[in-house]
Amino acid sequence: MLKFEYRSGIMHANDLFCTAAFSPKEKSKYYTSTTQGDRTLNKIMKIAIFGAGVAGLSAAVELVDRGHTVEIYEKRKILGGKVSVWKDSDGDSIESGLHIIFGGYEQLQRYMKRVGAEDNYQWKEHALIYAEENGTQSFFRKANLPSPWAEVVGGMRTDLLTFWDKISLVKGLYPAITGNEAYFRSQDSMTYSEWHRRKGASEHSLQRLWRAIALAMNFIEPNVISARPMITIFNYFGLNYTATKFAFFCKNPGDSMIEPMRQYIQSKGGRIFVDAKLNRFELNSDDSIKEAVLKDGHKIEADAYISALPVHNIKKILPVQWLTHKYFRNLHEFVGSPVANCQLWFDRKITDTDNLMFSQSTIFATFADVSITCAEDFQKGMGSATGGSVMSLVLAPAHQLMDMPNEVITELVIKDIHNRFPKSRDAKLLKSTIVKIPQSVYKAVPDVDKFRPNQISPIKNFFLAGDYTDQHYLASMEGAALSGKLVAEKLLSRFGN
């Protein structure tokens, strides 16, 4: 029998083939296959999903809701992918990054409501907050007006920018506010810095305002990131008043979002296996998948297979035969952005800001005191927390940090923390952690957007999900959620369900 860990409700790969593949007799109880050409009619399908991040879990939610048999295989012991969280030996939540929900994350919010987690996040003040030297702050607050006037008037009131900056931005960003998807895609040939300057927007506003946004969004500089994602965000956020709102998870992404998704999927009959790394696909004569083989040799048969792996991982296991298709060769155009996350536990509060913060000219681009923003985690008596600040900081750009000793990185972070938060100079650092991710979201550099693949592949029973796939959002939790929805819909459409 399969062994369940009732604490997590997840099965391990070493128990996988006790009953993980139904016996023929059992199989007939659950689904039947009636195939006509490439379409499988009137059936409950068995679908194998590789990768238990937001994309894979979202696809599973869609599929189990339609009554299909879903099995998810995750190579690690924890779920969540790029938003995973784990407890260390001190009982502290260690996050792979600082993750928030934007008002514009509509599909992700729908999933959280569907799995009963709609109350697991809290909205914060509607403002962009920039931490300045010696404890001061600058703000960009939207006016209480319909968009885009809320943004225009709010921009004219901000103390972040000079009067000339403001005038240049109103003129320069007009094409982004009035543009459409075709226009955004047409601007993918240049960096955002180039686009910004061509539109006559000031250099000071680029460095003062937008650099931190680019680093927070894709972990790369404005002179590296494509104009396409930046101006797309300007459009989404500039025309929708609520899109720029920030919400923090009450606990952390793992407990507040990933765990409810897991419970929901398993309550609908879905099964999740950890320590189950995909090694290769065995193919039929028409290059479709005959079976998937895990690293430990276990074989998985299904009607359809979804890769919800990061693009840099799926590239490693593509069958050579598939590379005759440009669709698969294009995946090699994607390179991941390195990023690091630093968490610092202090013995006292060093800030009282209950929101996301940005910073310029520091090793961290965006950050928060999660002891304040996350009301049900990082509190006194939880792990190392004694009631002081617990800072979670996104370090970007991070290519230079990947090989740097953690203690050196921590010293650089502390130096900038002291510069921005004077109270920290008298505080005691109780603990620090560094999580390095050499390849996080794909680098949205010029001329890469056109390579984002459709969720339907040329192989009839193989599909892709992930925030790098083609959907109207960008590399983010929302992009991952949208890709999960799309891959489920397109898979079922291809098979006539």
NORTA-V277525 format. One record per residue. N is the residue number from 1. RES is the residue in three letters. NEAR is the number of other C-alpha atoms within 8 Angstrom. Layout:
N;RES;NEAR
N;RES;NEAR
This chain:
1;MET;5
2;LEU;9
3;LYS;7
4;PHE;8
5;GLU;8
6;TYR;6
7;ARG;4
8;SER;5
9;GLY;8
10;ILE;11
11;MET;14
12;HIS;12
13;ALA;9
14;ASN;6
15;ASP;10
16;LEU;12
17;PHE;8
18;CYS;8
19;THR;9
20;ALA;7
21;ALA;8
22;PHE;8
23;SER;7
24;PRO;6
25;LYS;7
26;GLU;8
27;LYS;10
28;SER;8
29;LYS;6
30;TYR;8
31;TYR;10
32;THR;9
33;SER;9
34;THR;8
35;THR;8
36;GLN;7
37;GLY;5
38;ASP;8
39;ARG;9
40;THR;13
41;LEU;11
42;ASN;7
43;LYS;10
44;ILE;11
45;MET;12
46;LYS;12
47;ILE;13
48;ALA;13
49;ILE;15
50;PHE;14
51;GLY;13
52;ALA;15
53;GLY;13
54;VAL;14
55;ALA;16
56;GLY;17
57;LEU;13
58;SER;13
59;ALA;16
60;ALA;15
61;VAL;11
62;GLU;11
63;LEU;12
64;VAL;14
65;ASP;8
66;ARG;6
67;GLY;8
68;HIS;11
69;THR;13
70;VAL;14
71;GLU;12
72;ILE;15
73;TYR;16
74;GLU;16
75;LYS;10
76;ARG;9
77;LYS;7
78;ILE;9
79;LEU;11
80;GLY;12
81;GLY;9
82;LYS;8
83;VAL;13
84;SER;13
85;VAL;13
86;TRP;9
87;LYS;9
88;ASP;8
89;SER;5
90;ASP;7
91;GLY;9
92;ASP;11
93;SER;11
94;ILE;10
95;GLU;12
96;SER;13
97;GLY;12
98;LEU;11
99;HIS;7
100;ILE;8
101;ILE;9
102;PHE;10
103;GLY;11
104;GLY;10
105;TYR;11
106;GLU;8
107;GLN;9
108;LEU;11
109;GLN;9
110;ARG;8
111;TYR;9
112;MET;13
113;LYS;9
114;ARG;8
115;VAL;10
116;GLY;8
117;ALA;11
118;GLU;10
119;ASP;6
120;ASN;10
121;TYR;10
122;GLN;9
123;TRP;8
124;LYS;10
125;GLU;7
126;HIS;9
127;ALA;9
128;LEU;10
129;ILE;12
130;TYR;11
131;ALA;13
132;GLU;11
133;GLU;8
134;ASN;8
135;GLY;10
136;THR;8
137;GLN;8
138;SER;11
139;PHE;11
140;PHE;13
141;ARG;10
142;LYS;12
143;ALA;9
144;ASN;5
145;LEU;7
146;PRO;7
147;SER;10
148;PRO;11
149;TRP;10
150;ALA;13
151;GLU;11
152;VAL;9
153;VAL;10
154;GLY;13
155;GLY;11
156;MET;8
157;ARG;7
158;THR;11
159;ASP;8
160;LEU;9
161;LEU;12
162;THR;7
163;PHE;7
164;TRP;8
165;ASP;12
166;LYS;11
167;ILE;8
168;SER;11
169;LEU;12
170;VAL;9
171;LYS;10
172;GLY;11
173;LEU;11
174;TYR;8
175;PRO;7
176;ALA;11
177;ILE;12
178;THR;7
179;GLY;10
180;ASN;6
181;GLU;7
182;ALA;7
183;TYR;8
184;PHE;15
185;ARG;9
186;SER;8
187;GLN;11
188;ASP;14
189;SER;9
190;MET;11
191;THR;15
192;TYR;14
193;SER;11
194;GLU;10
195;TRP;11
196;HIS;12
197;ARG;10
198;ARG;7
199;LYS;9
200;GLY;10
201;ALA;15
202;SER;12
203;GLU;7
204;HIS;8
205;SER;12
206;LEU;13
207;GLN;10
208;ARG;11
209;LEU;10
210;TRP;10
211;ARG;12
212;ALA;14
213;ILE;8
214;ALA;14
215;LEU;14
216;ALA;11
217;MET;6
218;ASN;13
219;PHE;13
220;ILE;12
221;GLU;10
222;PRO;14
223;ASN;8
224;VAL;11
225;ILE;16
226;SER;17
227;ALA;17
228;ARG;13
229;PRO;11
230;MET;10
231;ILE;11
232;THR;11
233;ILE;9
234;PHE;11
235;ASN;12
236;TYR;10
237;PHE;12
238;GLY;12
239;LEU;9
240;ASN;10
241;TYR;11
242;THR;8
243;ALA;11
244;THR;11
245;LYS;13
246;PHE;14
247;ALA;12
248;PHE;13
249;PHE;13
250;CYS;13
251;LYS;11
252;ASN;13
253;PRO;12
254;GLY;13
255;ASP;9
256;SER;14
257;MET;12
258;ILE;12
259;GLU;9
260;PRO;13
261;MET;12
262;ARG;9
263;GLN;9
264;TYR;10
265;ILE;14
266;GLN;10
267;SER;7
268;LYS;9
269;GLY;9
270;GLY;13
271;ARG;11
272;ILE;11
273;PHE;14
274;VAL;14
275;ASP;12
276;ALA;14
277;LYS;10
278;LEU;11
279;ASN;9
280;ARG;10
281;PHE;12
282;GLU;9
283;LEU;10
284;ASN;8
285;SER;5
286;ASP;5
287;ASP;9
288;SER;11
289;ILE;13
290;LYS;9
291;GLU;11
292;ALA;13
293;VAL;13
294;LEU;13
295;LYS;9
296;ASP;5
297;GLY;6
298;HIS;9
299;LYS;8
300;ILE;10
301;GLU;8
302;ALA;10
303;ASP;8
304;ALA;12
305;TYR;13
306;ILE;12
307;SER;13
308;ALA;14
309;LEU;10
310;PRO;7
311;VAL;11
312;HIS;10
313;ASN;8
314;ILE;10
315;LYS;9
316;LYS;6
317;ILE;9
318;LEU;11
319;PRO;8
320;VAL;6
321;GLN;6
322;TRP;9
323;LEU;10
324;THR;8
325;HIS;8
326;LYS;7
327;TYR;9
328;PHE;11
329;ARG;10
330;ASN;11
331;LEU;12
332;HIS;8
333;GLU;8
334;PHE;11
335;VAL;9
336;GLY;11
337;SER;13
338;PRO;15
339;VAL;16
340;ALA;16
341;ASN;15
342;CYS;14
343;GLN;12
344;LEU;13
345;TRP;14
346;PHE;16
347;ASP;13
348;ARG;10
349;LYS;10
350;ILE;12
351;THR;8
352;ASP;6
353;THR;7
354;ASP;9
355;ASN;11
356;LEU;10
357;MET;11
358;PHE;12
359;SER;12
360;GLN;12
361;SER;4
362;THR;7
363;ILE;10
364;PHE;11
365;ALA;15
366;THR;13
367;PHE;13
368;ALA;14
369;ASP;14
370;VAL;12
371;SER;14
372;ILE;10
373;THR;11
374;CYS;13
375;ALA;10
376;GLU;7
377;ASP;12
378;PHE;14
379;GLN;11
380;LYS;8
381;GLY;8
382;MET;11
383;GLY;8
384;SER;11
385;ALA;14
386;THR;11
387;GLY;11
388;GLY;13
389;SER;16
390;VAL;13
391;MET;13
392;SER;14
393;LEU;14
394;VAL;15
395;LEU;13
396;ALA;14
397;PRO;12
398;ALA;11
399;HIS;8
400;GLN;7
401;LEU;8
402;MET;11
403;ASP;5
404;MET;8
405;PRO;6
406;ASN;7
407;GLU;6
408;VAL;8
409;ILE;10
410;THR;11
411;GLU;8
412;LEU;9
413;VAL;10
414;ILE;8
415;LYS;8
416;ASP;10
417;ILE;9
418;HIS;11
419;ASN;10
420;ARG;12
421;PHE;13
422;PRO;11
423;LYS;10
424;SER;10
425;ARG;7
426;ASP;6
427;ALA;10
428;LYS;8
429;LEU;9
430;LEU;9
431;LYS;8
432;SER;10
433;THR;8
434;ILE;10
435;VAL;10
436;LYS;10
437;ILE;10
438;PRO;10
439;GLN;11
440;SER;10
441;VAL;11
442;TYR;13
443;LYS;11
444;ALA;10
445;VAL;10
446;PRO;14
447;ASP;9
448;VAL;11
449;ASP;10
450;LYS;5
451;PHE;8
452;ARG;11
453;PRO;10
454;ASN;8
455;GLN;13
456;ILE;10
457;SER;10
458;PRO;7
459;ILE;9
460;LYS;7
461;ASN;9
462;PHE;14
463;PHE;14
464;LEU;13
465;ALA;18
466;GLY;15
467;ASP;18
468;TYR;14
469;THR;12
470;ASP;10
471;GLN;9
472;HIS;5
473;TYR;8
474;LEU;10
475;ALA;12
476;SER;9
477;MET;10
478;GLU;14
479;GLY;15
480;ALA;16
481;ALA;15
482;LEU;14
483;SER;17
484;GLY;18
485;LYS;11
486;LEU;10
487;VAL;14
488;ALA;12
489;GLU;8
490;LYS;10
491;LEU;11
492;LEU;9
493;SER;8
494;ARG;9
495;PHE;10
496;GLY;9
497;ASN;9
